Amino acid sequence: MSTGWQAGQVATARPAAMLLSGRVAHVRHVAPRRHFSYRLWMLGLDIDRIEEVAAHSRIFRANRAALLGHRDRDHGARDGSALRPWVEAELGAAGLTEAAAQVHLVAIPRIAGYAFNPISFYFCHDRTGVLRAIIHEVKNTFGGQTAYVLAATPEAGGAIRQATAKRLHVSPFFDMDGGYRFAVRAPDFATGSGRLAIGIRYGTAQEARLTATMRLDASPYGDAAALALLARLPGMALKVTAAIHLQALRLWLGGARFHPLPPAAPPSAAPQSAVHQSAATQAALAAHGAPR
């Protein structure tokens, strides 16, 4: 009896993995103004079926050395523990427990042992398959990480709009003021198709500072398709790291003000999402619009 699998291809009733490829763009709205874009690809994984993907692939491995891979220590608690307990704790702290039934991580995979994700996304669905929350997992190049755990309520046209205060020093050329607005359209995780479209606007009540956009087309994972992406865009994570440092150099040469890394906050046992927004922060977030 056929299992529905082909060699090196993830293809079940609900794909355990998908490939997403397209472009990402950044626009800095304050002096020195900058604009750049580049091609990007990411991997979407059902966090409960990562080993299943590895078992049916010749090039992808979980928590092992491989051409293409995933390591639990790159995400979540970052201590090598499984992702699900961390996701459940984050969603629970935000009052979104029902969103933990089905969770898909979208991130740049490890390629030849190297990984770095400025931002990763956990798309969190309830038992009926309805998207209820998105965890935006943000890292900086100083080793820091935070998670913005936000409810997902689609508008009539399907767009999801979210807002949160900034709480991680991402770029040394911005201070810690202001917040983010997200505009998200999710792909179809049931078929591994459609498009992931994300707009992120960072600003304060006084000014728009930065807009980042991502447009990635999705398809079910297969080794052949993954190898084709690797051939066209090798070293994706390394390319992203290099681009970050190159843009930082250009900003420094352009006279951008440098903001040193703030002192570390006292350690806390609370989940990364357990932060309350002040009334002033809420007003600042409402003052600048979300990208359409």
VENCOR-V403208 format. One record per residue. N is the residue number from 0. RES is the residue in three letters. SS is DSSP state (A for helix, B for strand, O for the rest). PSI is psi in whole degrees, 0 to 359 (none if undefined). D_LAST is the distance of its C-alpha to the last C-alpha in whole Angstrom. Layout:
BEGIN
N/RES/SS/PSI/D_LAST ; N/RES/SS/PSI/D_LAST
END
This chain:
BEGIN
0/MET/O/136/48 ; 1/SER/O/142/45 ; 2/THR/O/354/42 ; 3/GLY/O/2/39 ; 4/TRP/O/143/39 ; 5/GLN/B/161/39 ; 6/ALA/O/123/41 ; 7/GLY/O/18/38 ; 8/GLN/B/134/35 ; 9/VAL/O/110/33 ; 10/ALA/O/89/33 ; 11/THR/O/186/34 ; 12/ALA/O/316/33 ; 13/ARG/O/113/30 ; 14/PRO/O/137/29 ; 15/ALA/O/343/30 ; 16/ALA/B/155/28 ; 17/MET/B/156/25 ; 18/LEU/B/141/24 ; 19/LEU/B/125/21 ; 20/SER/B/146/21 ; 21/GLY/B/228/18 ; 22/ARG/B/152/17 ; 23/VAL/B/143/16 ; 24/ALA/B/147/15 ; 25/HIS/B/137/15 ; 26/VAL/B/121/15 ; 27/ARG/B/122/17 ; 28/HIS/O/353/17 ; 29/VAL/O/159/20 ; 30/ALA/O/142/24 ; 31/PRO/O/126/24 ; 32/ARG/O/141/21 ; 33/ARG/B/153/21 ; 34/HIS/B/132/18 ; 35/PHE/B/158/19 ; 36/SER/B/158/18 ; 37/TYR/B/162/21 ; 38/ARG/B/148/21 ; 39/LEU/B/147/21 ; 40/TRP/B/150/22 ; 41/MET/B/169/23 ; 42/LEU/B/131/25 ; 43/GLY/B/131/24 ; 44/LEU/B/131/27 ; 45/ASP/B/118/28 ; 46/ILE/O/343/30 ; 47/ASP/O/359/33 ; 48/ARG/O/22/33 ; 49/ILE/A/318/33 ; 50/GLU/A/328/37 ; 51/GLU/A/319/37 ; 52/VAL/A/315/35 ; 53/ALA/A/322/37 ; 54/ALA/A/335/40 ; 55/HIS/O/15/39 ; 56/SER/O/148/38 ; 57/ARG/O/345/40 ; 58/ILE/O/345/38 ; 59/PHE/B/136/36 ; 60/ARG/B/154/37 ; 61/ALA/B/124/36 ; 62/ASN/O/32/38 ; 63/ARG/O/158/40 ; 64/ALA/O/136/40 ; 65/ALA/O/167/39 ; 66/LEU/O/317/37 ; 67/LEU/B/133/34 ; 68/GLY/B/176/34 ; 69/HIS/B/135/32 ; 70/ARG/O/130/34 ; 71/ASP/A/330/34 ; 72/ARG/A/348/34 ; 73/ASP/A/348/31 ; 74/HIS/O/173/29 ; 75/GLY/O/233/29 ; 76/ALA/O/342/33 ; 77/ARG/O/28/33 ; 78/ASP/O/12/37 ; 79/GLY/O/356/37 ; 80/SER/O/162/37 ; 81/ALA/O/152/35 ; 82/LEU/A/326/32 ; 83/ARG/A/311/32 ; 84/PRO/A/321/34 ; 85/TRP/A/313/31 ; 86/VAL/A/315/28 ; 87/GLU/A/320/30 ; 88/ALA/A/317/31 ; 89/GLU/A/314/28 ; 90/LEU/A/320/26 ; 91/GLY/A/318/30 ; 92/ALA/A/333/29 ; 93/ALA/O/4/26 ; 94/GLY/O/29/27 ; 95/LEU/O/39/26 ; 96/THR/A/323/29 ; 97/GLU/A/344/28 ; 98/ALA/A/359/25 ; 99/ALA/A/2/28 ; 100/ALA/O/314/29 ; 101/GLN/B/123/27 ; 102/VAL/B/129/25 ; 103/HIS/B/125/24 ; 104/LEU/B/128/24 ; 105/VAL/B/117/22 ; 106/ALA/B/164/23 ; 107/ILE/O/126/25 ; 108/PRO/O/167/28 ; 109/ARG/B/133/31 ; 110/ILE/B/116/33 ; 111/ALA/O/37/36 ; 112/GLY/O/354/37 ; 113/TYR/B/139/34 ; 114/ALA/O/139/31 ; 115/PHE/O/130/28 ; 116/ASN/O/107/24 ; 117/PRO/O/325/22 ; 118/ILE/B/137/20 ; 119/SER/B/159/21 ; 120/PHE/B/134/19 ; 121/TYR/B/116/21 ; 122/PHE/B/116/20 ; 123/CYS/B/120/22 ; 124/HIS/B/154/23 ; 125/ASP/O/185/26 ; 126/ARG/O/339/29 ; 127/THR/O/359/28 ; 128/GLY/O/7/25 ; 129/VAL/O/131/22 ; 130/LEU/B/121/20 ; 131/ARG/B/337/20 ; 132/ALA/B/156/19 ; 133/ILE/B/130/18 ; 134/ILE/B/118/20 ; 135/HIS/B/106/19 ; 136/GLU/B/111/22 ; 137/VAL/B/134/22 ; 138/LYS/B/155/25 ; 139/ASN/O/175/26 ; 140/THR/O/3/29 ; 141/PHE/O/6/31 ; 142/GLY/O/1/31 ; 143/GLY/O/158/29 ; 144/GLN/B/144/27 ; 145/THR/B/165/25 ; 146/ALA/B/123/23 ; 147/TYR/B/110/20 ; 148/VAL/B/110/21 ; 149/LEU/B/138/18 ; 150/ALA/B/148/18 ; 151/ALA/O/111/16 ; 152/THR/O/100/16 ; 153/PRO/O/143/13 ; 154/GLU/O/178/12 ; 155/ALA/O/324/14 ; 156/GLY/O/358/11 ; 157/GLY/O/349/12 ; 158/ALA/O/144/9 ; 159/ILE/B/127/10 ; 160/ARG/B/131/9 ; 161/GLN/B/158/12 ; 162/ALA/B/148/14 ; 163/THR/B/156/17 ; 164/ALA/B/149/20 ; 165/LYS/O/136/20 ; 166/ARG/O/17/24 ; 167/LEU/O/133/25 ; 168/HIS/O/96/26 ; 169/VAL/O/307/24 ; 170/SER/O/136/24 ; 171/PRO/O/359/27 ; 172/PHE/O/15/26 ; 173/PHE/O/149/24 ; 174/ASP/O/192/25 ; 175/MET/O/8/25 ; 176/ASP/O/159/23 ; 177/GLY/O/199/19 ; 178/GLY/B/183/17 ; 179/TYR/B/146/14 ; 180/ARG/B/131/11 ; 181/PHE/B/138/10 ; 182/ALA/B/118/7 ; 183/VAL/B/137/9 ; 184/ARG/B/120/11 ; 185/ALA/O/151/14 ; 186/PRO/O/176/17 ; 187/ASP/B/101/20 ; 188/PHE/O/342/22 ; 189/ALA/O/333/25 ; 190/THR/O/349/25 ; 191/GLY/O/37/24 ; 192/SER/B/182/22 ; 193/GLY/O/200/18 ; 194/ARG/B/139/15 ; 195/LEU/B/118/14 ; 196/ALA/B/122/10 ; 197/ILE/B/132/10 ; 198/GLY/B/131/8 ; 199/ILE/B/120/10 ; 200/ARG/B/125/10 ; 201/TYR/B/132/14 ; 202/GLY/B/182/16 ; 203/THR/O/182/18 ; 204/ALA/O/338/19 ; 205/GLN/O/333/20 ; 206/GLU/O/149/18 ; 207/ALA/B/132/15 ; 208/ARG/B/316/16 ; 209/LEU/B/141/15 ; 210/THR/B/130/11 ; 211/ALA/B/137/12 ; 212/THR/B/149/10 ; 213/MET/B/130/12 ; 214/ARG/B/107/13 ; 215/LEU/B/127/16 ; 216/ASP/B/138/18 ; 217/ALA/B/150/21 ; 218/SER/B/153/24 ; 219/PRO/B/146/27 ; 220/TYR/O/140/29 ; 221/GLY/B/147/32 ; 222/ASP/A/319/35 ; 223/ALA/A/316/35 ; 224/ALA/A/321/31 ; 225/ALA/A/318/31 ; 226/LEU/A/324/34 ; 227/ALA/A/319/32 ; 228/LEU/A/320/29 ; 229/LEU/A/324/31 ; 230/ALA/A/321/33 ; 231/ARG/A/323/30 ; 232/LEU/O/71/28 ; 233/PRO/O/154/31 ; 234/GLY/O/46/31 ; 235/MET/A/310/27 ; 236/ALA/A/321/28 ; 237/LEU/A/321/30 ; 238/LYS/A/318/28 ; 239/VAL/A/315/25 ; 240/THR/A/316/28 ; 241/ALA/A/320/29 ; 242/ALA/A/320/26 ; 243/ILE/A/313/25 ; 244/HIS/A/326/29 ; 245/LEU/A/316/28 ; 246/GLN/A/324/25 ; 247/ALA/A/318/27 ; 248/LEU/A/317/30 ; 249/ARG/A/321/29 ; 250/LEU/A/318/27 ; 251/TRP/A/315/31 ; 252/LEU/A/332/32 ; 253/GLY/O/0/30 ; 254/GLY/O/15/31 ; 255/ALA/O/142/28 ; 256/ARG/O/135/29 ; 257/PHE/O/130/30 ; 258/HIS/O/114/30 ; 259/PRO/O/161/32 ; 260/LEU/O/125/32 ; 261/PRO/O/159/32 ; 262/PRO/O/146/35 ; 263/ALA/O/141/35 ; 264/ALA/O/153/34 ; 265/PRO/O/144/37 ; 266/PRO/O/146/37 ; 267/SER/O/144/36 ; 268/ALA/O/354/37 ; 269/ALA/O/152/34 ; 270/PRO/O/157/31 ; 271/GLN/O/334/28 ; 272/SER/O/350/26 ; 273/ALA/O/69/28 ; 274/VAL/O/131/27 ; 275/HIS/O/142/26 ; 276/GLN/O/137/24 ; 277/SER/O/166/26 ; 278/ALA/A/322/25 ; 279/ALA/A/320/24 ; 280/THR/A/317/22 ; 281/GLN/A/319/20 ; 282/ALA/A/321/20 ; 283/ALA/A/320/19 ; 284/LEU/A/323/16 ; 285/ALA/A/344/15 ; 286/ALA/A/340/16 ; 287/HIS/O/139/12 ; 288/GLY/O/162/9 ; 289/ALA/O/148/6 ; 290/PRO/O/144/4 ; 291/ARG/O/none/0
END
